[in-house]
Amino acid sequence: MDDLTITYYGHALFVIKTSGGIKIGTDPYDEQIKEPLPAVSADIVTSSHDHFDHANIALFKGNPRIINSPGETVVGDIRFEGIPSFHDEKGGSLRGTNIIYRIMADGVVIAHLGDLGHMPDRELVSKLDDTDILLIPVGGVYTINAAQAVKLIGLIRPKIVIPMHYKERDSKLNVDEVSSFTRRLDDFKEAGHSFSVNNRNLTGSTEIRVMTSS
């Protein structure tokens, strides 16, 4: 089997498990976002920026390799590309920088937008135009909002979109709920806490999958 498995733990935290069993964690948060914290482990962890809700590396059991800077990193047969961006619409002067990560594993390209706080220009969009699975913030306030997310999805045109960084029942961050995003869509699918995918079934038009964090 060459399936990737994607599991969502809320906010911007995912664990992506490759067909070879390697676990990639993204943007771990601390108790200021949710508690109790999830029990998670990873071999590799990406962090889009060093705020408390995206850089709690200690959340992950073990001794994972940390990727927290722009540029290309190769770990085994997994390739990471960190693309610089901003956490706000004023060139980072309000909340600093943000790193978008392209994760290439098992023939699938995943883009995790972190706390992207602005609409990307044409050059940045072009770096994401081969994205298969897009993990995109939709809650606004600290990131792009739902309307901007819908527009950006139309520019990138990925196969699968997973919204993130929105207000949940048990989360403490004061941002918009996912309904602010889904009400702007013609259709979406509830995908549960975890699902598997491979590059053979990434076909057709863009599909929105709303996941649950438990």
Buried (B, 14 or more C-beta within 10 A) or exposed (E): EEBBBBBBBBBBBBBBBBBEEBBBBBBBBBEEBBEEBBEBEBBBBBBBBEBEBBBBEEBBEEEBEBBBEBEEBEBEEBBBBBBEBBBBBEEBEEBBBBBBBBBBBBEBBBBBBBBBBBBBEEEBEEBBEEBBBBBBBBBBEBBBBBEBBBEBBEBBEBBBBBBBBBBBEEBBBEBBBBEBBBEBBEEBEEBEEBBEBBBEEBEEEEBBBBBEBE
